């Protein structure tokens, strides 16, 4: 199975959008819509997991190990850096407790003692709480026949979201896993099912979806409209579905730089805030123009994340590589995982 370049480019786009969002936030600019990169990531995650489950004969335990080895080591390392920095006083606003650190490392939603928000020590790691929960439910679905898996996962997530609409609780776990944003994983799975069956939209309609999605994101940004999963979610779905339509029609070119950034997207997402914080603070202390500081923060965040991918993520992923399953029906290249 060939690399799906459109998905690679969207991963790069989503990661860089989050970088711009945080760089703008730290330098007094406005690019709140960049946070919608998370919505794109969630739709892509659902798509990729469903496609992988069709190509690999993995047990639930093997699936979970594969996910943990790709997600956890680099996240644990970045969290350790945050904790060390907090202990050394490098992050004056960071309050540390044992409970918060342990919960962060094990992807358990709790409130941060620093802000009261449901955030881990490494703030952007909040999305990984959703990712790991999705992986657990998806792994459990592997016990079922394939024809029931999509229905089962969709039923679980839909039930959780509905319970959040009819029940009230301030429990961080309940508040996290009843958010409608979780449905983005499910829609991504349905898109994956359509992709596997060759039931994709025509390229003209796909291009229209991409244009409408980008236009929608721009409208939310330009007019400073409220944004959440209710509007960003459908736009992310349209962007992914439209891109896959263009991919199926052979309208997506192969650009190595963007494909590489897609591979590095996870490390960029995890590490970029370290560079942004340093550059924003330095720019402010020396009186650098905010626009220049913003641009430098964007570049610095992307560069640090890319270096982390080369120097940390790839070696750690190989170090914890699981043994090759005895029977793989259709191997999937690493770039798609």
N, C-alpha and C positions, 0 to 999 in steps of 0.2 A: 504493500500500500504506500503510495507516494505521499510526501509531505503536503499538507493542506496549507499552502502559502498564505491564503487569505486569513486563516486563523492565526498564523504566526504574526502577520502584520497587525491584526487587531490586538493581539497580546501586547505588542510593542506600543501601539497607540494608547491602550488603556493604562499601561504603566507610566508612560510619559505624561499622560493627562493628570495622573495623580501627582507626579513630580511637580508639574506646573502649578497645580492646586496648592500644594504645601509651600512652594517657593513664593507664590503670590501672598499666601496667608502670612508668611514670616516677614515679608518686605512691604506690607501695607498696600498690596494690590488686590484686585478682585478677580478670581477665576474659580468661583465655587463649583461650577459645573464640572471641573476637572475631577471632582470626587466621583462622578458617574462612571469613571473607569472601573470602579468596583462592580457596578452592575454588569458591565461588559464582561469582566472576568468571571462572574458567577454564571452567566449564560454560556460562556465558552467552556467552563468547567463541566457543566451538565452535559454539553455536547461531547466533549472529549471522553468523559467517563463512559458514556453510553457506547461510543464507537470502539473504545478499547475493550469493553466487555464483549463485544462481538468478535474481536480479533484475537483475544487471548483467553485460554482456558485456565483461569485463575481461581483458586479457592478463596473464600472470604478472608482467611488469615493471610494468604499470600497477597491479596489485593491491598489489605490494610497495611501490611509491611511495606509494600511498594510505595504507597502514598506517604507513609510516615517517613521513610528514608529520603524521600524527595523534598518533603516539606519541613520536617522537624529540625534536622541538624543545623541548617543555616539560621533558622528562626531562634533556636536555643542559643546559638553563638551570639546573635545580635542582642538577644535579651540579656545575656551575660555581660555584654559590653555596657548595656544600659544600667544594670545593677551595679557593676564596678564603678561606672561614672557617677552614679548616685551616691555610693559609699564615699567616693573621693571628693564629693562636693562639686562635681562638674555640672550637674543638673540641679540647680538650687530649688527648682519648683517640684522636683520629684521626691515624693514621700514613699518609702519602702516599708512593707510589712512582709513577714514570712508567708502569711496566707496569700497575699496578692502575688508574690513571686511564684509560689508553687502552683497556684491556679493558672497563672500566665503560662508556665511551662507545660502544663497539661491541658491547655485549651479549654479551661473552665471559665465561663463568664462570671466575673465578680466586679464589684464597683471599685474603681481606683481610689485609694486614699488621697491622691493628689487633687482629683477633680470631682469625684463623686459620679463620674460617668462610668458606663460599663466598658471599660478599656483595660487591656493588659498592660504590663510594664512598658512594652514597646507598643505604642498606641495603635499603629497601623495593623498590628496583629489581631485586631478585633475581627477582621474578615476571616482569619484562619479558624476562629471558633466556629463560624458557619461552615467553612470548608470541611473541617474535620468531622463535624456532625453529619454533614452530607455524606462523607466517605463511610462513616459507620453505618448509616442507614442503607447506603448503596451496597456495602459489603454483606449486610444481613439479607438483602434481596437476592444475593447470589445463591442462597440456599433454595430459591424457588426456580421453577422452570422459566426459561427466558421470556415466554409469552406473558407471564404474570409480573415480571420485575418492574416494568415501567408503571403499570397500574398500581402496584403495591407502594412504590416510593411516592408516587403522586398522591395516593390516598393518605399516607402518613403526613406528608408535608401540608396538604390541603387541610387535614383535620387539625393540625397544630395551628395553622393560620386562623382557621375559623374559631378555634377555642380562644385565641387571643382577642378576637372581635367581640366575643360574648362574655368573657371572664375578665376580671380585674385582679391584678397582682403586681406587687413591686419586686418580686423575686427576679434577680438578674437572669437566671437561667430561663425562666418562663418568658420574660420580656424579650430575650434574645431569640429563642427558638419558636416564637409565635409571630415574628415579623413577616409581613408579606414579601419581603425581599427574598425569602427562601424559595418562593415559587419560581424565581429566575432559573434556578438549577433545573427544575422540572421542565420548564419550557425549552431549555437547552437540550435536555434529553429527548424531547419530542422532535426537535430539529435534527438531532442525531439519528433518530429512527427514520425520519423522512430522507435524510442524506443516504443512509445505508440502502434504502429501498429505491433510490434514484428518483424520489418524488420531490424534486426541487423546482422552484419557480423559474420561469424563463428569464434570460439575462436582462431584457428590457424592464420587466417588473422588478427584478433584483436591483438594477441600477436606480430605479425610482425609490425603492425602499432605502437604499444607502443615502440618496440625496435628501429624502424626507427626514431620516434619522439625524444626519449631520445638521440639517436646517433646524430641526427641533432642538438639538443641543445648543446651537448658536442662539436660538430665540430665548431659551431659558437663561443663557448667560447675558446676552445684550440687554434684555428687558428686566434682568434681575428678578425673574419669577421664582417662586418657591420650587424647590426640586427635592424629590424623594423617589422611592421605588415605584410610586404610582405613575409618575410621568417618565422617569429615567429608565425604568424597567422595560416598558414597551418600546422605547427608542433603542435601547440596547438590543432587544430581540430583533427589531427591524434591521439594525445594522449587521448583526450576525447572519440573519437569514438572507439578507440581500447580498452580502459578501460571498456567502456559500453558493448562491445562484450564479454569481459572476465566475466563481471558481469552477463550478461544474461546466460552464460554457467555455472555459479556457480563456477568460478575459482578465485573469490575474497573472501578471508577470512574475518573474523570479528575480528578486533583488536581495542579494546576499546580506547587505547591511541591515535591512529591515528584518530579514529572517533571523539574523544573529541577535538583534535586539529583542525579538520575540522569545528566543531561547533565554536571554538574560532578563526577561521581564520580571521574574520572581525576585531575583536578587536586587534589581533596581527598586522594586516595590519595598523590599525589606530594609535596604540600607540607605536610601536616598536622603532620609531626614537628618542623618548624622551630618552629611556634607552641607545640607541646606542650613541647618542651625548654626554651624560654624561660620559659613560665609555671610549669613544675614547679620550675625553678631559682629563680625569683623567689619563688614561694610558700614554698619551703623557707627562703630567706634571711630572709624577714620573719616567719616563724613562723605562716603561714596554716594553718588546719585542713586536714589532708590531703583531707577530703571536698570542701571548697570548692575546693582546688587542682585536684582531679580534675575536678570539674564545669567549672571555668574552662578547663582544658586541653582538654576535649572540645569545648566551644563555640569556643574559640580555634582549634583545629585545623580544625574544620568551616568557620569563617568565613574563615580564611586561604585554605583550599583553594577556597572559593567565589569569593573575590575574585580569586584567581589564574586561575580559569576565565574570569571576565569580562574581566580586564585583560591576561591573558597568553595563555591557551590559545586563545580565540576569535580574537584578532588574528593570532597566529602561524599558526593553521590556515588562515586566509584568505590570509595572506601566501604560504604555500607551496602554495596550492590548485592542483591539477593541472588541465590543460585538460579540458573535458568530452569524454568519449569520443564517437565519431561515432555510435554506436548503443547506446542503453540500452533494453533491452526493457521493464523495469519499474523506474523509479527508486525508490530507497529514501530516505525522509527522513533528514536528518542525525542526528536524535535516536536512530536505531536503530543507528548505526555506532559 
